[in-house]
Amino acid sequence: MADYEHLLVKQDGDTVRITMNRPQRRNSLTAEHLRELLDAFETAGRSDATGIVLGGEGKAFSSGHDFGDVAERDLAGVRELLRLCTTVMRTVEEVPQVVVARVHAAAWAAGCQLVASCDLAVAAESATFALPGGKGGWFCHTPAVPVARNVGRKRLMELALTGDAVDAATAAEWGLVNYAVPDAELDARVDDLLARATRGSRLSKAVGKQTLYAQLDRPEADAYAIASEVMASMSQSGGAREGMASFLDKRPPEWPD
């Protein structure tokens, strides 16, 4: 794995662990930090890993955009920064691996956006989640985009308009994370969820993830058209053939990928 200034990245078996390591700034997201995240996810996406875990060091998972970086930019500069941030979020969704957010502490603003952009998320009970722009001067417009696709409309409005933080149990109830667990159990639950989400054919899982995102939020007829064509095509893949053959033969599968 490459060396980064703001990240710790290592491959642990079939899992790439990307850890934001800017604790003195609460893992706030400068352009440099975002470019490193983009490179790390693109590199992991090209690897033979089956899963990615995104975490953070220090007192916050991520506190969002670094205002020191934002404040010195003109309009064109902020647009460029937000385009970079959007590319990072979309890349998290587009890599073929299952991505799990390991949320040990505060995930606010663009940090909450990162959590919502991951496929799955496990939060420690001490974690908090917020779109704090609602009670400040810079509204959390872009962080609200993936959050809106995780929680219901009224809950989105409460997060975005009040700017108040919610605890991990509330985030789990609202659908922003999959589980809220005792702090001491965080790593075990992350690894258990990732293991369950990555079993089976690697190709099948990668195409499955990409198709889920492609059909989400589309009209039902369009969603069925996309899903039906992909499912028909994937019936001819090695993984599908082996899965059906092993079921019919009553034996454990031997995945080709």
PAMARTOR-436600 format. One record per residue: x, y, z of N, C-alpha, C, O in turn; residue number from 1. Coordinates in pm, whole numbers, always signed. Layout:
# PAMARTOR-436600
[[X; Y; Z]; [X; Y; Z]; [X; Y; Z]; [X; Y; Z]; NUM] ...
# end
This chain:
# PAMARTOR-436600
[[+83; -119; +0]; [+0; +0; +0]; [+88; +125; +0]; [+196; +126; +59]; 1] [[+41; +231; -66]; [+118; +355; -77]; [+125; +427; +58]; [+43; +404; +147]; 2] [[+226; +514; +72]; [+238; +597; +191]; [+163; +728; +168]; [+172; +787; +61]; 3] [[+88; +772; +270]; [+11; +895; +261]; [+41; +984; +380]; [+86; +936; +484]; 4] [[+16; +1113; +364]; [+36; +1206; +474]; [-81; +1203; +572]; [-60; +1214; +693]; 5] [[-202; +1186; +521]; [-321; +1198; +605]; [-395; +1066; +627]; [-498; +1063; +693]; 6] [[-344; +959; +573]; [-410; +829; +584]; [-312; +721; +628]; [-192; +731; +604]; 7] [[-366; +619; +692]; [-296; +494; +714]; [-369; +388; +633]; [-490; +369; +651]; 8] [[-299; +320; +544]; [-362; +220; +458]; [-283; +91; +465]; [-161; +91; +448]; 9] [[-353; -19; +491]; [-286; -148; +491]; [-382; -253; +438]; [-504; -239; +449]; 10] [[-325; -359; +379]; [-407; -472; +336]; [-396; -582; +440]; [-287; -627; +473]; 11] [[-509; -623; +490]; [-519; -724; +595]; [-594; -843; +536]; [-716; -850; +545]; 12] [[-520; -936; +476]; [-585; -1047; +406]; [-662; -995; +287]; [-606; -930; +199]; 13] [[-792; -1023; +284]; [-877; -979; +174]; [-935; -840; +196]; [-1016; -793; +116]; 14] [[-895; -774; +304]; [-952; -644; +340]; [-849; -533; +334]; [-738; -549; +384]; 15] [[-884; -422; +271]; [-802; -301; +275]; [-861; -210; +382]; [-979; -177; +379]; 16] [[-776; -170; +477]; [-820; -83; +586]; [-764; +58; +563]; [-643; +79; +567]; 17] [[-854; +153; +538]; [-818; +293; +513]; [-858; +372; +638]; [-975; +379; +673]; 18] [[-758; +431; +703]; [-784; +503; +828]; [-740; +647; +814]; [-623; +675; +788]; 19] [[-834; +739; +831]; [-800; +881; +828]; [-716; +914; +951]; [-755; +883; +1064]; 20] [[-601; +976; +928]; [-502; +993; +1036]; [-458; +1139; +1045]; [-341; +1171; +1029]; 21] [[-555; +1224; +1071]; [-529; +1367; +1091]; [-597; +1408; +1222]; [-677; +1501; +1224]; 22] [[-563; +1338; +1331]; [-639; +1356; +1456]; [-631; +1497; +1512]; [-725; +1542; +1577]; 23] [[-519; +1567; +1488]; [-506; +1703; +1542]; [-606; +1799; +1481]; [-633; +1905; +1539]; 24] [[-663; +1764; +1364]; [-765; +1845; +1298]; [-897; +1769; +1289]; [-980; +1798; +1203]; 25] [[-915; +1671; +1376]; [-1038; +1592; +1383]; [-1074; +1532; +1246]; [-1191; +1521; +1209]; 26] [[-969; +1492; +1173]; [-986; +1431; +1039]; [-1073; +1516; +948]; [-1150; +1464; +867]; 27] [[-1060; +1650; +961]; [-1131; +1739; +870]; [-1073; +1724; +730]; [-956; +1688; +713]; 28] [[-1155; +1753; +630]; [-1122; +1717; +492]; [-1073; +1836; +412]; [-1152; +1917; +363]; 29] [[-942; +1847; +399]; [-883; +1943; +306]; [-881; +1881; +166]; [-911; +1763; +149]; 30] [[-845; +1962; +67]; [-832; +1909; -69]; [-725; +1799; -73]; [-744; +1698; -139]; 31] [[-614; +1819; -2]; [-508; +1718; -1]; [-558; +1588; +60]; [-530; +1480; +8]; 32] [[-632; +1600; +170]; [-687; +1481; +236]; [-784; +1408; +142]; [-780; +1286; +130]; 33] [[-869; +1483; +75]; [-964; +1424; -19]; [-893; +1356; -136]; [-934; +1248; -179]; 34] [[-787; +1419; -187]; [-713; +1356; -297]; [-649; +1226; -252]; [-643; +1130; -329]; 35] [[-602; +1222; -128]; [-546; +1097; -77]; [-654; +990; -62]; [-632; +873; -96]; 36] [[-770; +1029; -12]; [-881; +933; -2]; [-919; +880; -140]; [-943; +760; -157]; 37] [[-924; +968; -238]; [-958; +926; -374]; [-856; +826; -426]; [-893; +723; -482]; 38] [[-729; +855; -408]; [-624; +764; -456]; [-631; +631; -383]; [-616; +525; -445]; 39] [[-653; +635; -252]; [-657; +511; -174]; [-774; +422; -216]; [-759; +301; -228]; 40] [[-890; +482; -239]; [-1006; +403; -282]; [-989; +352; -425]; [-1025; +238; -454]; 41] [[-934; +434; -513]; [-911; +387; -650]; [-809; +273; -652]; [-826; +177; -726]; 42] [[-704; +284; -571]; [-603; +179; -563]; [-662; +51; -506]; [-638; -58; -559]; 43] [[-739; +65; -399]; [-805; -52; -339]; [-903; -115; -437]; [-916; -237; -444]; 44] [[-972; -29; -513]; [-1069; -78; -610]; [-1005; -164; -717]; [-1069; -255; -769]; 45] [[-880; -136; -751]; [-809; -214; -853]; [-743; -338; -796]; [-691; -421; -871]; 46] [[-745; -353; -665]; [-677; -465; -600]; [-765; -589; -599]; [-880; -586; -644]; 47] [[-709; -699; -547]; [-786; -824; -538]; [-860; -836; -405]; [-911; -942; -373]; 48] [[-865; -727; -329]; [-938; -728; -202]; [-1087; -747; -226]; [-1138; -712; -332]; 49] [[-1155; -802; -128]; [-1301; -818; -136]; [-1374; -716; -52]; [-1494; -695; -71]; 50] [[-1304; -651; +42]; [-1370; -554; +129]; [-1278; -439; +166]; [-1155; -452; +162]; 51] [[-1338; -326; +201]; [-1266; -207; +245]; [-1332; -158; +374]; [-1454; -149; +382]; 52] [[-1250; -127; +473]; [-1299; -67; +597]; [-1244; +75; +605]; [-1123; +96; +597]; 53] [[-1334; +173; +622]; [-1295; +313; +637]; [-1314; +356; +781]; [-1424; +346; +836]; 54] [[-1207; +403; +843]; [-1213; +446; +982]; [-1138; +575; +1003]; [-1094; +639; +908]; 55] [[-1122; +614; +1129]; [-1051; +736; +1163]; [-978; +721; +1295]; [-1018; +641; +1380]; 56] [[-870; +798; +1312]; [-795; +802; +1436]; [-832; +927; +1515]; [-870; +1029; +1456]; 57] [[-821; +920; +1646]; [-841; +1038; +1728]; [-982; +1054; +1778]; [-1058; +957; +1790]; 58] [[-1018; +1179; +1809]; [-1144; +1208; +1876]; [-1263; +1221; +1781]; [-1375; +1244; +1826]; 59] [[-1239; +1206; +1651]; [-1349; +1215; +1554]; [-1324; +1118; +1439]; [-1210; +1096; +1399]; 60] [[-1433; +1060; +1388]; [-1424; +988; +1260]; [-1387; +1090; +1153]; [-1286; +1073; +1085]; 61] [[-1467; +1194; +1137]; [-1433; +1311; +1057]; [-1531; +1422; +1092]; [-1652; +1399; +1103]; 62] [[-1477; +1542; +1109]; [-1560; +1656; +1145]; [-1612; +1732; +1023]; [-1680; +1833; +1038]; 63] [[-1579; +1682; +902]; [-1628; +1748; +781]; [-1521; +1830; +713]; [-1402; +1809; +736]; 64] [[-1562; +1924; +629]; [-1466; +2007; +556]; [-1383; +2091; +653]; [-1433; +2137; +756]; 65] [[-1256; +2110; +619]; [-1168; +2195; +696]; [-1195; +2340; +658]; [-1164; +2382; +547]; 66] [[-1252; +2418; +750]; [-1288; +2557; +719]; [-1165; +2641; +686]; [-1177; +2741; +614]; 67] [[-1048; +2603; +736]; [-928; +2675; +700]; [-898; +2665; +552]; [-847; +2760; +491]; 68] [[-930; +2550; +494]; [-911; +2531; +350]; [-1021; +2602; +272]; [-994; +2663; +168]; 69] [[-1144; +2595; +322]; [-1257; +2654; +250]; [-1251; +2807; +251]; [-1275; +2871; +149]; 70] [[-1219; +2864; +367]; [-1229; +3009; +384]; [-1136; +3087; +292]; [-1165; +3201; +256]; 71] [[-1024; +3027; +253]; [-928; +3100; +168]; [-957; +3086; +20]; [-883; +3139; -63]; 72] [[-1065; +3014; -16]; [-1098; +2991; -157]; [-1203; +3089; -207]; [-1290; +3132; -131]; 73] [[-1194; +3125; -335]; [-1300; +3201; -399]; [-1407; +3104; -448]; [-1398; +2984; -425]; 74] [[-1509; +3157; -517]; [-1620; +3073; -561]; [-1573; +2957; -647]; [-1615; +2844; -626]; 75] [[-1485; +2985; -744]; [-1436; +2878; -831]; [-1359; +2774; -750]; [-1367; +2654; -779]; 76] [[-1284; +2818; -650]; [-1208; +2726; -568]; [-1295; +2635; -484]; [-1265; +2517; -469]; 77] [[-1404; +2690; -429]; [-1496; +2607; -349]; [-1569; +2509; -439]; [-1591; +2394; -401]; 78] [[-1607; +2554; -559]; [-1670; +2460; -653]; [-1576; +2343; -684]; [-1618; +2228; -687]; 79] [[-1449; +2374; -705]; [-1351; +2269; -733]; [-1338; +2172; -615]; [-1330; +2051; -634]; 80] [[-1336; +2228; -494]; [-1326; +2144; -374]; [-1446; +2052; -362]; [-1431; +1933; -331]; 81] [[-1566; +2105; -385]; [-1687; +2024; -371]; [-1698; +1920; -482]; [-1751; +1811; -460]; 82] [[-1648; +1952; -601]; [-1644; +1851; -708]; [-1551; +1737; -669]; [-1583; +1620; -693]; 83] [[-1437; +1770; -610]; [-1344; +1666; -563]; [-1410; +1581; -456]; [-1399; +1458; -458]; 84] [[-1478; +1645; -361]; [-1545; +1572; -254]; [-1652; +1478; -312]; [-1664; +1363; -269]; 85] [[-1729; +1527; -408]; [-1832; +1444; -472]; [-1769; +1325; -542]; [-1823; +1215; -537]; 86] [[-1656; +1346; -608]; [-1587; +1235; -675]; [-1545; +1129; -576]; [-1556; +1010; -604]; 87] [[-1496; +1172; -459]; [-1459; +1075; -355]; [-1580; +994; -313]; [-1574; +872; -306]; 88] [[-1691; +1062; -285]; [-1812; +992; -239]; [-1863; +895; -345]; [-1903; +783; -312]; 89] [[-1862; +936; -470]; [-1909; +849; -577]; [-1815; +730; -595]; [-1859; +620; -627]; 90] [[-1686; +752; -576]; [-1588; +643; -590]; [-1608; +538; -482]; [-1594; +419; -508]; 91] [[-1641; +582; -360]; [-1671; +486; -253]; [-1784; +392; -296]; [-1780; +273; -268]; 92] [[-1884; +447; -364]; [-1995; +366; -412]; [-1956; +280; -532]; [-2007; +170; -549]; 93] [[-1864; +330; -616]; [-1836; +264; -743]; [-1731; +153; -735]; [-1729; +65; -821]; 94] [[-1644; +155; -634]; [-1545; +47; -626]; [-1618; -86; -612]; [-1725; -91; -552]; 95] [[-1561; -195; -665]; [-1631; -323; -662]; [-1637; -387; -524]; [-1718; -476; -501]; 96] [[-1552; -343; -433]; [-1550; -403; -299]; [-1664; -352; -212]; [-1717; -242; -234]; 97] [[-1702; -431; -115]; [-1795; -388; -10]; [-1719; -293; +82]; [-1611; -326; +131]; 98] [[-1777; -174; +107]; [-1712; -74; +191]; [-1792; -58; +320]; [-1912; -30; +318]; 99] [[-1724; -78; +433]; [-1787; -63; +564]; [-1723; +54; +637]; [-1601; +62; +649]; 100] [[-1806; +147; +686]; [-1757; +256; +770]; [-1746; +207; +914]; [-1841; +152; +969]; 101] [[-1629; +227; +973]; [-1605; +196; +1115]; [-1607; +330; +1189]; [-1508; +403; +1189]; 102] [[-1720; +361; +1252]; [-1741; +494; +1308]; [-1723; +488; +1460]; [-1811; +441; +1533]; 103] [[-1608; +534; +1505]; [-1576; +525; +1648]; [-1612; +650; +1725]; [-1618; +649; +1848]; 104] [[-1635; +760; +1653]; [-1657; +889; +1719]; [-1738; +979; +1625]; [-1808; +930; +1538]; 105] [[-1727; +1110; +1643]; [-1812; +1205; +1572]; [-1795; +1198; +1421]; [-1683; +1200; +1369]; 106] [[-1907; +1188; +1350]; [-1912; +1194; +1204]; [-2008; +1307; +1168]; [-2130; +1289; +1166]; 107] [[-1951; +1424; +1141]; [-2031; +1543; +1122]; [-2009; +1600; +982]; [-1901; +1587; +925]; 108] [[-2112; +1663; +928]; [-2105; +1732; +798]; [-2053; +1635; +692]; [-2113; +1530; +671]; 109] [[-1942; +1668; +624]; [-1890; +1578; +521]; [-1841; +1446; +579]; [-1826; +1348; +506]; 110] [[-1815; +1441; +710]; [-1785; +1313; +774]; [-1908; +1224; +778]; [-1898; +1103; +757]; 111] [[-2024; +1284; +806]; [-2150; +1211; +800]; [-2179; +1169; +656]; [-2233; +1061; +631]; 112] [[-2144; +1255; +562]; [-2158; +1225; +419]; [-2076; +1101; +382]; [-2122; +1016; +306]; 113] [[-1956; +1091; +436]; [-1872; +973; +410]; [-1940; +846; +461]; [-1944; +744; +391]; 114] [[-1994; +851; +582]; [-2062; +735; +638]; [-2179; +695; +550]; [-2197; +577; +519]; 115] [[-2260; +793; +510]; [-2377; +764; +428]; [-2339; +711; +291]; [-2418; +640; +228]; 116] [[-2220; +744; +242]; [-2175; +698; +111]; [-2121; +556; +114]; [-2112; +492; +9]; 117] [[-2083; +507; +230]; [-2034; +369; +242]; [-2151; +271; +226]; [-2266; +306; +255]; 118] [[-2121; +151; +182]; [-2226; +51; +162]; [-2290; +11; +294]; [-2412; -7; +302]; 119] [[-2209; -3; +397]; [-2253; -47; +528]; [-2180; +36; +634]; [-2077; +96; +605]; 120] [[-2234; +39; +755]; [-2169; +117; +860]; [-2201; +57; +997]; [-2314; +15; +1024]; 121] [[-2098; +53; +1082]; [-2115; +12; +1221]; [-2061; +126; +1308]; [-1951; +176; +1284]; 122] [[-2139; +166; +1407]; [-2100; +277; +1493]; [-2084; +233; +1637]; [-2163; +154; +1688]; 123] [[-1981; +285; +1702]; [-1968; +268; +1846]; [-2073; +353; +1916]; [-2117; +456; +1863]; 124] [[-2114; +310; +2035]; [-2218; +383; +2107]; [-2179; +528; +2136]; [-2267; +613; +2152]; 125] [[-2049; +556; +2141]; [-2004; +692; +2170]; [-2002; +782; +2047]; [-1974; +901; +2060]; 126] [[-2029; +728; +1929]; [-2028; +807; +1807]; [-2150; +899; +1800]; [-2256; +869; +1857]; 127] [[-2133; +1010; +1731]; [-2244; +1102; +1705]; [-2244; +1140; +1558]; [-2143; +1130; +1489]; 128] [[-2361; +1183; +1511]; [-2381; +1214; +1369]; [-2456; +1346; +1358]; [-2552; +1370; +1431]; 129] [[-2411; +1433; +1266]; [-2476; +1563; +1254]; [-2450; +1625; +1118]; [-2349; +1598; +1053]; 130] [[-2546; +1708; +1075]; [-2528; +1800; +962]; [-2535; +1940; +1023]; [-2639; +2006; +1013]; 131] [[-2426; +1986; +1085]; [-2432; +2105; +1171]; [-2452; +2237; +1099]; [-2478; +2339; +1163]; 132] [[-2440; +2238; +966]; [-2460; +2362; +893]; [-2597; +2423; +915]; [-2615; +2543; +896]; 133] [[-2693; +2341; +956]; [-2827; +2391; +979]; [-2836; +2494; +1089]; [-2931; +2572; +1092]; 134] [[-2740; +2495; +1180]; [-2741; +2598; +1285]; [-2619; +2689; +1272]; [-2580; +2759; +1366]; 135] [[-2559; +2687; +1154]; [-2445; +2774; +1127]; [-2469; +2859; +1004]; [-2583; +2884; +966]; 136] [[-2361; +2903; +941]; [-2374; +2991; +828]; [-2354; +2924; +693]; [-2379; +2986; +589]; 137] [[-2309; +2799; +693]; [-2285; +2728; +567]; [-2363; +2597; +572]; [-2317; +2499; +630]; 138] [[-2479; +2595; +512]; [-2570; +2481; +519]; [-2506; +2357; +458]; [-2426; +2367; +364]; 139] [[-2540; +2240; +510]; [-2481; +2113; +464]; [-2555; +2060; +340]; [-2619; +1955; +346]; 140] [[-2546; +2133; +230]; [-2616; +2095; +109]; [-2566; +1961; +54]; [-2646; +1869; +35]; 141] [[-2437; +1949; +28]; [-2387; +1825; -33]; [-2385; +1708; +65]; [-2415; +1596; +23]; 142] [[-2350; +1726; +193]; [-2361; +1612; +283]; [-2502; +1553; +290]; [-2518; +1434; +315]; 143] [[-2604; +1638; +268]; [-2742; +1590; +276]; [-2779; +1497; +162]; [-2877; +1423; +172]; 144] [[-2701; +1500; +52]; [-2739; +1418; -65]; [-2737; +1269; -32]; [-2840; +1204; -50]; 145] [[-2626; +1211; +15]; [-2632; +1067; +47]; [-2711; +1039; +174]; [-2771; +932; +187]; 146] [[-2710; +1133; +270]; [-2789; +1112; +391]; [-2936; +1096; +357]; [-3006; +1014; +415]; 147] [[-2984; +1176; +260]; [-3124; +1168; +218]; [-3158; +1031; +162]; [-3273; +989; +167]; 148] [[-3059; +962; +109]; [-3081; +831; +50]; [-3065; +718; +151]; [-3076; +600; +117]; 149] [[-3039; +756; +277]; [-3028; +659; +386]; [-3143; +669; +485]; [-3184; +568; +543]; 150] [[-3193; +790; +506]; [-3296; +811; +609]; [-3422; +868; +544]; [-3419; +913; +430]; 151] [[-3532; +866; +616]; [-3658; +920; +564]; [-3656; +1072; +557]; [-3568; +1137; +614]; 152] [[-3754; +1128; +487]; [-3756; +1271; +460]; [-3763; +1354; +587]; [-3687; +1449; +602]; 153] [[-3853; +1320; +679]; [-3868; +1399; +801]; [-3742; +1393; +886]; [-3704; +1492; +949]; 154] [[-3676; +1276; +889]; [-3553; +1265; +966]; [-3440; +1343; +901]; [-3358; +1404; +969]; 155] [[-3435; +1341; +767]; [-3339; +1424; +696]; [-3359; +1570; +732]; [-3264; +1641; +763]; 156] [[-3484; +1615; +728]; [-3513; +1755; +756]; [-3472; +1792; +899]; [-3420; +1902; +923]; 157] [[-3494; +1702; +993]; [-3453; +1730; +1131]; [-3301; +1745; +1140]; [-3251; +1839; +1201]; 158] [[-3228; +1652; +1079]; [-3083; +1660; +1081]; [-3033; +1788; +1014]; [-2950; +1860; +1069]; 159] [[-3086; +1816; +894]; [-3034; +1925; +813]; [-3076; +2063; +865]; [-2998; +2158; +859]; 160] [[-3200; +2075; +915]; [-3250; +2206; +956]; [-3209; +2243; +1098]; [-3178; +2360; +1125]; 161] [[-3207; +2146; +1189]; [-3166; +2179; +1326]; [-3016; +2184; +1342]; [-2964; +2263; +1421]; 162] [[-2944; +2099; +1266]; [-2800; +2089; +1284]; [-2760; +2014; +1408]; [-2641; +2001; +1438]; 163] [[-2857; +1962; +1483]; [-2827; +1893; +1609]; [-2772; +1753; +1583]; [-2806; +1689; +1483]; 164] [[-2686; +1707; +1673]; [-2628; +1573; +1663]; [-2725; +1468; +1717]; [-2802; +1495; +1809]; 165] [[-2719; +1349; +1658]; [-2792; +1234; +1711]; [-2690; +1129; +1751]; [-2580; +1123; +1698]; 166] [[-2730; +1045; +1846]; [-2638; +941; +1893]; [-2642; +820; +1801]; [-2721; +814; +1708]; 167] [[-2555; +724; +1830]; [-2542; +608; +1743]; [-2669; +524; +1739]; [-2708; +474; +1634]; 168] [[-2734; +509; +1854]; [-2857; +430; +1857]; [-2964; +493; +1768]; [-3036; +422; +1698]; 169] [[-2975; +626; +1771]; [-3071; +695; +1685]; [-3032; +680; +1539]; [-3118; +658; +1453]; 170] [[-2902; +692; +1509]; [-2855; +676; +1372]; [-2890; +537; +1319]; [-2924; +522; +1201]; 171] [[-2880; +434; +1404]; [-2917; +299; +1362]; [-3067; +288; +1341]; [-3112; +226; +1244]; 172] [[-3144; +346; +1430]; [-3290; +342; +1417]; [-3336; +413; +1289]; [-3431; +370; +1225]; 173] [[-3268; +521; +1253]; [-3304; +599; +1135]; [-3250; +541; +1005]; [-3291; +583; +897]; 174] [[-3158; +444; +1012]; [-3106; +382; +892]; [-2977; +441; +840]; [-2933; +406; +730]; 175] [[-2915; +530; +916]; [-2788; +589; +873]; [-2673; +492; +892]; [-2577; +494; +815]; 176] [[-2681; +407; +994]; [-2583; +299; +1014]; [-2659; +169; +1033]; [-2778; +168; +1064]; 177] [[-2587; +59; +1014]; [-2651; -73; +1030]; [-2664; -113; +1176]; [-2766; -169; +1217]; 178] [[-2560; -85; +1255]; [-2559; -127; +1395]; [-2492; -21; +1481]; [-2397; +45; +1439]; 179] [[-2544; -5; +1602]; [-2477; +70; +1708]; [-2437; -31; +1815]; [-2521; -104; +1867]; 180] [[-2309; -35; +1849]; [-2258; -140; +1937]; [-2172; -78; +2046]; [-2122; +33; +2030]; 181] [[-2154; -149; +2157]; [-2060; -100; +2259]; [-1922; -75; +2198]; [-1878; -147; +2109]; 182] [[-1856; +27; +2249]; [-1727; +66; +2192]; [-1630; -51; +2182]; [-1559; -65; +2083]; 183] [[-1627; -135; +2284]; [-1533; -246; +2288]; [-1562; -351; +2182]; [-1476; -433; +2150]; 184] [[-1683; -350; +2128]; [-1721; -452; +2029]; [-1714; -401; +1886]; [-1748; -474; +1792]; 185] [[-1669; -276; +1867]; [-1676; -214; +1735]; [-1599; -293; +1630]; [-1654; -326; +1525]; 186] [[-1474; -324; +1656]; [-1393; -392; +1554]; [-1448; -531; +1522]; [-1451; -571; +1406]; 187] [[-1490; -603; +1625]; [-1544; -737; +1601]; [-1670; -732; +1516]; [-1689; -815; +1427]; 188] [[-1757; -634; +1542]; [-1881; -625; +1465]; [-1855; -578; +1322]; [-1922; -623; +1229]; 189] [[-1758; -488; +1304]; [-1720; -446; +1169]; [-1672; -567; +1090]; [-1716; -589; +977]; 190] [[-1582; -644; +1149]; [-1525; -759; +1078]; [-1630; -866; +1051]; [-1629; -929; +946]; 191] [[-1722; -886; +1146]; [-1827; -985; +1126]; [-1919; -944; +1012]; [-1954; -1025; +926]; 192] [[-1959; -816; +1010]; [-2048; -768; +904]; [-1980; -777; +768]; [-2041; -819; +670]; 193] [[-1851; -739; +762]; [-1778; -745; +637]; [-1764; -889; +589]; [-1778; -916; +470]; 194] [[-1738; -980; +680]; [-1724; -1122; +642]; [-1854; -1175; +584]; [-1852; -1249; +486]; 195] [[-1967; -1138; +645]; [-2095; -1185; +594]; [-2129; -1121; +459]; [-2193; -1184; +374]; 196] [[-2086; -996; +440]; [-2121; -923; +318]; [-2029; -956; +200]; [-2060; -920; +86]; 197] [[-1916; -1023; +225]; [-1822; -1052; +116]; [-1815; -1199; +80]; [-1739; -1236; -9]; 198] [[-1892; -1284; +147]; [-1886; -1427; +112]; [-1952; -1450; -24]; [-2039; -1374; -66]; 199] [[-1908; -1556; -91]; [-1963; -1587; -221]; [-1871; -1543; -333]; [-1753; -1516; -310]; 200] [[-1924; -1534; -452]; [-1847; -1498; -571]; [-1811; -1350; -568]; [-1898; -1264; -550]; 201] [[-1683; -1319; -586]; [-1636; -1180; -585]; [-1698; -1102; -700]; [-1744; -989; -680]; 202] [[-1699; -1159; -820]; [-1757; -1089; -935]; [-1906; -1065; -915]; [-1956; -956; -942]; 203] [[-1976; -1166; -868]; [-2119; -1152; -846]; [-2148; -1040; -746]; [-2241; -961; -766]; 204] [[-2069; -1032; -640]; [-2090; -928; -538]; [-2061; -790; -596]; [-2134; -695; -569]; 205] [[-1954; -779; -675]; [-1918; -650; -733]; [-2028; -598; -826]; [-2068; -483; -817]; 206] [[-2075; -685; -916]; [-2181; -644; -1008]; [-2310; -619; -930]; [-2387; -528; -963]; 207] [[-2334; -698; -829]; [-2453; -678; -746]; [-2455; -542; -680]; [-2558; -474; -681]; 208] [[-2342; -503; -623]; [-2333; -371; -559]; [-2358; -260; -660]; [-2436; -168; -634]; 209] [[-2292; -267; -774]; [-2305; -163; -875]; [-2448; -154; -929]; [-2497; -45; -959]; 210] [[-2515; -269; -942]; [-2652; -269; -992]; [-2749; -213; -889]; [-2844; -144; -924]; 211] [[-2725; -242; -761]; [-2810; -185; -657]; [-2808; -33; -663]; [-2912; +32; -656]; 212] [[-2689; +25; -676]; [-2679; +170; -684]; [-2742; +223; -813]; [-2800; +332; -813]; 213] [[-2730; +147; -921]; [-2785; +192; -1049]; [-2937; +199; -1047]; [-2996; +285; -1113]; 214] [[-3001; +109; -972]; [-3148; +107; -974]; [-3212; +184; -859]; [-3332; +213; -864]; 215] [[-3135; +219; -756]; [-3191; +295; -645]; [-3246; +429; -692]; [-3185; +496; -776]; 216] [[-3357; +466; -639]; [-3420; +596; -665]; [-3472; +613; -808]; [-3513; +722; -846]; 217] [[-3472; +506; -886]; [-3533; +512; -1019]; [-3679; +466; -1009]; [-3715; +396; -915]; 218] [[-3763; +506; -1105]; [-3899; +452; -1107]; [-3896; +299; -1113]; [-3802; +240; -1168]; 219] [[-3997; +236; -1057]; [-3997; +90; -1045]; [-3976; +20; -1178]; [-3902; -78; -1184]; 220] [[-4041; +66; -1285]; [-4026; +1; -1415]; [-3882; +7; -1464]; [-3830; -91; -1517]; 221] [[-3818; +124; -1447]; [-3678; +138; -1488]; [-3588; +49; -1403]; [-3496; -14; -1455]; 222] [[-3616; +44; -1273]; [-3535; -38; -1184]; [-3544; -186; -1223]; [-3444; -257; -1226]; 223] [[-3665; -231; -1253]; [-3681; -371; -1295]; [-3609; -397; -1428]; [-3550; -504; -1445]; 224] [[-3613; -302; -1520]; [-3546; -321; -1648]; [-3396; -338; -1630]; [-3334; -425; -1692]; 225] [[-3337; -253; -1545]; [-3193; -263; -1518]; [-3161; -395; -1448]; [-3072; -468; -1491]; 226] [[-3233; -423; -1341]; [-3203; -542; -1261]; [-3225; -671; -1339]; [-3148; -766; -1325]; 227] [[-3330; -676; -1421]; [-3359; -797; -1497]; [-3249; -828; -1599]; [-3207; -942; -1613]; 228] [[-3203; -724; -1670]; [-3100; -747; -1771]; [-2969; -790; -1707]; [-2902; -881; -1757]; 229] [[-2931; -725; -1598]; [-2807; -763; -1531]; [-2818; -904; -1473]; [-2724; -983; -1485]; 230] [[-2931; -935; -1412]; [-2947; -1067; -1351]; [-2945; -1177; -1457]; [-2887; -1283; -1435]; 231] [[-3008; -1151; -1573]; [-3004; -1248; -1682]; [-2861; -1269; -1731]; [-2818; -1382; -1750]; 232] [[-2790; -1160; -1751]; [-2652; -1170; -1799]; [-2563; -1244; -1700]; [-2482; -1328; -1739]; 233] [[-2580; -1212; -1572]; [-2494; -1274; -1471]; [-2526; -1420; -1448]; [-2447; -1491; -1385]; 234] [[-2641; -1468; -1497]; [-2672; -1611; -1484]; [-2572; -1698; -1560]; [-2560; -1817; -1535]; 235] [[-2501; -1635; -1656]; [-2404; -1708; -1735]; [-2262; -1699; -1678]; [-2169; -1757; -1734]; 236] [[-2244; -1629; -1568]; [-2111; -1614; -1509]; [-2067; -1742; -1439]; [-2149; -1827; -1404]; 237] [[-1937; -1753; -1420]; [-1883; -1871; -1353]; [-1935; -1887; -1212]; [-1964; -1999; -1168]; 238] [[-1948; -1775; -1140]; [-1996; -1783; -1003]; [-2139; -1831; -996]; [-2173; -1914; -911]; 239] [[-2225; -1779; -1084]; [-2365; -1823; -1084]; [-2376; -1970; -1121]; [-2451; -2045; -1059]; 240] [[-2301; -2010; -1223]; [-2305; -2150; -1265]; [-2260; -2243; -1153]; [-2321; -2347; -1129]; 241] [[-2152; -2203; -1084]; [-2102; -2287; -974]; [-2199; -2287; -857]; [-2220; -2390; -794]; 242] [[-2260; -2171; -828]; [-2355; -2165; -717]; [-2474; -2256; -741]; [-2518; -2326; -650]; 243] [[-2527; -2255; -863]; [-2642; -2341; -893]; [-2601; -2488; -896]; [-2675; -2574; -848]; 244] [[-2484; -2517; -954]; [-2438; -2656; -963]; [-2413; -2715; -824]; [-2449; -2829; -797]; 245] [[-2352; -2635; -736]; [-2323; -2687; -602]; [-2453; -2710; -524]; [-2463; -2805; -447]; 246] [[-2553; -2623; -546]; [-2682; -2643; -480]; [-2747; -2771; -531]; [-2797; -2851; -451]; 247] [[-2748; -2791; -661]; [-2811; -2910; -719]; [-2736; -3037; -682]; [-2796; -3143; -665]; 248] [[-2602; -3025; -671]; [-2520; -3143; -637]; [-2510; -3166; -488]; [-2452; -3265; -443]; 249] [[-2567; -3073; -409]; [-2564; -3083; -263]; [-2421; -3091; -211]; [-2386; -3181; -134]; 250] [[-2339; -2995; -255]; [-2198; -2989; -211]; [-2159; -2844; -188]; [-2226; -2753; -238]; 251] [[-2051; -2819; -111]; [-2006; -2681; -93]; [-1958; -2621; -223]; [-1897; -2692; -304]; 252] [[-1982; -2494; -248]; [-1937; -2432; -373]; [-1786; -2412; -376]; [-1722; -2396; -271]; 253] [[-1730; -2414; -494]; [-1589; -2381; -514]; [-1587; -2262; -609]; [-1591; -2278; -731]; 254] [[-1581; -2140; -551]; [-1597; -2019; -631]; [-1479; -1998; -725]; [-1364; -2012; -684]; 255] [[-1505; -1965; -848]; [-1397; -1945; -946]; [-1330; -1809; -936]; [-1229; -1786; -1003]; 256] [[-1384; -1717; -855]; [-1328; -1582; -844]; [-1326; -1535; -699]; [-1282; -1424; -671]; 257] 
# end
